[in-house]
C-alpha cells in the first residue's frame, strides 16, 4: 500500500491556523459539530472561516442558513458567504440544491485548492476545514497542499469505532499533520423528563484516546435540539447557548484554541 508523500505545503496569506475536523466514517455528526465549533470560536472573539471540504455532500450552508451564491472579484477570487460571524465557502453555494457532484480525484483536488487559495478569506485567526468522512482524495489533497496546524477526529463512543479512528490517526501521522485529539460526539443522553443520564452508544471515548495516545478534547452530549437547529439553519450555540451540548462545544472551542497554539510552536 502506498503511503501519501509529504509535499511542500503552501501557506495561505492572512490565515494563522488551519484546523481539520475529520471522521473515520459518516453519521457521527461531524459537520454539525464543525459548524457549531466554528461559531463557538467566533463568539470567543476570533476571526474564523469555515471551509466545507465535503464536495460530494456539502451540508454546511443549510446548517448556517446560507443560500446566496458567492460573487467573484475582478481578480477571479471567490468572495465567501457570511453567517453567524463566519466566512464560509462550500460547494453547496456553487451548485443548485440537490444537484449531484460526479467528479474524479483530479477535479476534487482542483476545487479543494481553489477553496484554499482562490477565496478572499482576508485575515483569519483560524480556518476550520470540515472534511468528508474517510481517508480519500480530499484528505490527501489537503494534507499535501496546505500546512494544517492540526486535526481533530470526531467519533461516537461505540467500541466499533476503534478501526475507523485508527485509519484517521494513521493518515494524519503518516502525513505529518499534528493530531490534536479525539472528540466524542453523542457521548450521553439526558432524559428531559427524569434527567436520568444514559450512555446510549457506550463509553469508548476515553478508551480510544488512551489507545491512540492522544487527548480526549471533548465529550458532546446527545441533544435533539442539535439536529433541529441544523435543519433550520441556526447553530445550537446561538439558539440555545445554555444547553449542556452548547456548553460542551464552547469548552471544546477553548481547548482547541489552546491545542492549536501548542501545535504552532
C-alpha positions as CSV (number, residue, x, y, z in Angstrom):
1,X,0.0,0.0,0.0
2,X,1.4,3.4,-1.0
3,X,1.9,6.0,1.8
4,X,0.9,9.5,0.9
5,X,4.0,11.6,0.4
6,X,4.5,14.8,2.3
7,X,4.7,17.6,-0.3
8,X,5.9,21.2,0.2
9,X,2.8,22.9,1.7
10,X,2.0,26.4,0.7
11,X,0.8,28.8,3.4
12,X,-2.4,30.8,2.9
13,X,-1.6,34.5,3.4
14,X,-3.5,36.1,6.3
15,X,-4.6,32.8,8.0
16,X,-2.9,31.9,11.2
17,X,-4.2,28.3,11.8
18,X,-5.8,25.6,9.7
19,X,-7.9,23.2,11.8
20,X,-9.1,20.0,10.1
21,X,-12.2,18.3,11.6
22,X,-12.3,14.7,10.4
23,X,-14.1,11.4,11.0
24,X,-13.4,7.8,10.0
25,X,-17.0,7.3,8.8
26,X,-20.2,9.2,8.2
27,X,-23.1,9.6,10.6
28,X,-21.1,10.7,13.6
29,X,-22.3,14.4,13.5
30,X,-19.0,15.8,12.2
31,X,-20.5,18.6,10.0
32,X,-22.9,19.7,12.7
33,X,-20.1,19.8,15.2
34,X,-17.8,21.6,12.8
35,X,-20.4,24.3,12.2
36,X,-21.1,24.8,15.9
37,X,-17.5,24.7,16.8
38,X,-16.6,27.4,14.2
39,X,-19.4,29.6,15.6
40,X,-18.2,29.0,19.2
41,X,-14.7,30.0,18.1
42,X,-16.0,33.2,16.5
43,X,-18.0,34.0,19.7
44,X,-14.7,33.9,21.6
45,X,-13.7,36.9,19.5
46,X,-11.6,35.1,16.9
47,X,-11.8,35.8,13.1
48,X,-13.0,32.4,11.8
49,X,-13.6,30.9,8.4
50,X,-15.3,27.6,7.6
51,X,-14.5,25.6,4.5
52,X,-16.8,22.8,3.6
53,X,-14.4,20.3,2.1
54,X,-17.1,17.7,1.7
55,X,-17.6,18.3,-2.1
56,X,-20.0,15.4,-2.6
57,X,-22.1,16.1,0.4
58,X,-22.0,19.8,1.2
59,X,-24.3,20.3,4.2
60,X,-22.7,23.4,5.9
61,X,-24.7,26.1,4.1
62,X,-28.0,24.6,5.2
63,X,-26.8,24.3,8.8
64,X,-25.9,28.0,8.8
65,X,-28.9,29.3,6.8
66,X,-26.8,30.3,3.8
67,X,-28.0,30.1,0.2
68,X,-26.7,33.1,-1.7
69,X,-24.1,32.2,-4.3
70,X,-20.6,33.7,-3.8
71,X,-19.6,36.6,-6.0
72,X,-16.3,36.8,-7.9
73,X,-13.8,39.7,-7.7
74,X,-12.2,41.2,-10.7
75,X,-9.1,39.2,-9.9
76,X,-11.1,36.0,-10.0
77,X,-11.2,35.4,-6.2
78,X,-14.4,33.9,-4.7
79,X,-16.0,36.1,-2.0
80,X,-17.1,33.8,0.8
81,X,-20.6,33.9,2.3
82,X,-21.1,35.3,5.8
83,X,-23.2,33.9,8.6
84,X,-23.1,33.9,12.4
85,X,-19.7,35.7,12.3
86,X,-18.1,33.3,9.9
87,X,-16.7,33.5,6.4
88,X,-18.0,30.4,4.6
89,X,-17.3,28.6,1.4
90,X,-18.9,25.4,0.2
91,X,-19.7,23.5,-3.0
92,X,-23.3,23.8,-1.8
93,X,-23.2,27.5,-2.5
94,X,-22.0,27.0,-6.1
95,X,-24.5,24.4,-7.4
96,X,-28.2,24.1,-7.4
97,X,-29.7,22.5,-4.3
98,X,-29.7,18.7,-4.6
99,X,-27.6,18.7,-7.7
100,X,-25.1,15.8,-7.7
101,X,-21.3,16.3,-8.0
102,X,-19.9,13.5,-10.1
103,X,-16.2,14.1,-10.2
104,X,-13.0,12.1,-10.2
105,X,-10.0,12.8,-8.0
106,X,-8.3,15.5,-10.1
107,X,-11.4,17.6,-10.2
108,X,-11.8,17.3,-6.5
109,X,-8.2,18.3,-5.9
110,X,-8.7,21.4,-8.2
111,X,-11.8,22.5,-6.2
112,X,-10.1,22.0,-2.8
113,X,-7.1,24.1,-3.9
114,X,-9.5,26.7,-5.2
115,X,-11.3,26.9,-1.9
116,X,-7.9,27.2,-0.1
117,X,-6.1,29.6,-2.3
118,X,-8.7,31.4,-4.5
119,X,-11.1,32.6,-1.9
120,X,-10.9,36.1,-0.4
121,X,-10.5,34.9,3.2
122,X,-8.8,38.0,4.4
123,X,-7.2,37.9,7.8
124,X,-8.3,34.9,9.9
125,X,-7.2,33.5,13.2
126,X,-8.4,30.1,12.2
127,X,-9.9,28.4,9.1
128,X,-12.0,25.3,10.1
129,X,-12.0,22.6,7.5
130,X,-14.9,20.3,7.6
131,X,-13.6,17.1,5.9
132,X,-15.6,14.4,4.3
133,X,-15.6,11.0,6.1
134,X,-12.8,8.6,5.5
135,X,-9.2,9.0,4.1
136,X,-9.7,9.7,0.4
137,X,-8.7,12.2,-2.3
138,X,-9.9,15.3,-0.4
139,X,-7.9,14.4,2.7
140,X,-4.8,13.6,0.6
141,X,-5.1,16.9,-1.3
142,X,-5.4,18.9,1.9
143,X,-2.6,17.3,3.7
144,X,-0.3,17.8,0.7
145,X,-1.4,21.3,-0.3
146,X,-1.8,23.3,3.0
147,X,0.2,23.5,6.2
148,X,-2.5,22.2,8.6
149,X,-1.9,23.4,12.1
150,X,-3.6,20.3,13.5
151,X,-6.5,17.9,13.1
152,X,-9.2,16.5,15.4
153,X,-11.1,13.3,14.8
154,X,-14.8,13.1,15.6
155,X,-16.2,9.7,16.7
156,X,-19.0,8.2,18.6
157,X,-18.3,6.2,21.9
158,X,-19.1,2.8,20.3
159,X,-16.5,0.2,20.6
160,X,-16.9,-0.5,16.9
161,X,-15.5,2.9,16.2
162,X,-11.9,1.9,17.0
163,X,-11.0,0.8,13.5
164,X,-12.5,3.9,11.9
165,X,-10.4,6.1,14.3
166,X,-7.3,4.0,13.7
167,X,-7.4,4.8,10.0
168,X,-7.8,8.5,10.6
169,X,-5.0,8.6,13.2
170,X,-2.8,6.6,10.8
171,X,-3.4,9.1,7.9
172,X,-2.6,12.2,9.9
173,X,0.5,10.6,11.4
174,X,1.8,9.4,8.1
175,X,1.3,12.8,6.5
176,X,2.9,14.6,9.5
177,X,-0.2,16.5,10.5
178,X,-0.3,17.1,14.2
179,X,-3.2,15.1,15.8
180,X,-4.7,17.4,18.4
181,X,-7.1,14.8,19.8
182,X,-10.4,13.0,19.7
183,X,-13.8,14.5,20.0
184,X,-16.5,12.1,21.3
185,X,-19.9,13.1,19.9
186,X,-23.2,11.8,21.3
187,X,-21.5,10.8,24.5
188,X,-24.5,10.6,26.8
189,X,-28.2,11.3,26.6
190,X,-30.1,13.0,29.4
191,X,-33.9,12.3,29.6
192,X,-35.7,15.7,29.5
193,X,-38.4,14.3,31.9
194,X,-36.5,12.5,34.7
195,X,-33.0,13.8,34.0
196,X,-31.5,10.3,34.0
197,X,-28.3,10.1,32.0
198,X,-27.6,7.2,29.8
199,X,-24.6,6.3,27.6
200,X,-26.6,5.1,24.7
201,X,-23.7,4.3,22.4
202,X,-21.2,3.1,25.1
203,X,-18.4,4.8,26.9
204,X,-15.5,4.4,24.5
205,X,-14.1,7.9,24.1
206,X,-11.6,7.8,26.9
207,X,-10.5,4.3,25.9
208,X,-10.0,5.5,22.3
209,X,-7.9,8.4,23.4
210,X,-5.7,6.1,25.6
211,X,-5.4,3.6,22.8
212,X,-4.0,6.2,20.4
213,X,-2.1,8.2,23.0
214,X,-3.9,11.4,22.2
215,X,-6.1,13.8,24.2
216,X,-9.8,13.5,24.5
217,X,-10.7,17.0,23.6
218,X,-14.3,17.0,24.5
219,X,-17.5,14.9,25.0
220,X,-20.5,16.4,23.4
221,X,-23.8,15.0,24.8
222,X,-26.6,13.9,22.5
223,X,-29.1,16.7,22.2
224,X,-32.1,16.5,19.9
225,X,-32.0,20.3,19.6
226,X,-28.7,20.0,17.8
227,X,-30.3,18.3,14.8
228,X,-33.4,20.6,14.9
229,X,-31.1,23.6,14.9
230,X,-29.1,22.3,12.0
231,X,-32.2,21.7,10.0
232,X,-33.3,25.3,10.5
233,X,-30.0,26.9,9.8
234,X,-29.5,28.1,13.4
235,X,-26.4,26.8,15.2
236,X,-27.2,25.4,18.7
237,X,-24.6,27.6,20.3
238,X,-26.6,30.5,19.1
239,X,-30.1,29.2,19.6
240,X,-29.6,27.5,23.0
241,X,-26.3,28.7,24.5
242,X,-27.1,27.4,28.0
243,X,-27.8,23.8,26.9
244,X,-25.3,21.2,28.0
245,X,-24.3,20.4,24.4
246,X,-23.6,24.1,23.7
247,X,-21.6,24.5,26.9
248,X,-19.6,21.4,25.9
249,X,-19.0,22.9,22.5
250,X,-17.8,26.2,24.0
251,X,-15.4,24.2,26.2
252,X,-14.2,22.3,23.2
253,X,-13.5,25.5,21.3
254,X,-11.4,26.8,24.2
255,X,-9.4,23.5,24.4
256,X,-8.8,23.6,20.6
257,X,-7.6,27.2,20.8
258,X,-5.0,26.1,23.3
259,X,-4.1,23.0,21.3
260,X,-3.6,25.0,18.1
261,X,-1.3,27.4,19.9
262,X,0.7,24.5,21.2
263,X,0.9,22.8,17.8
264,X,2.0,26.1,16.2
265,X,5.1,26.4,18.5
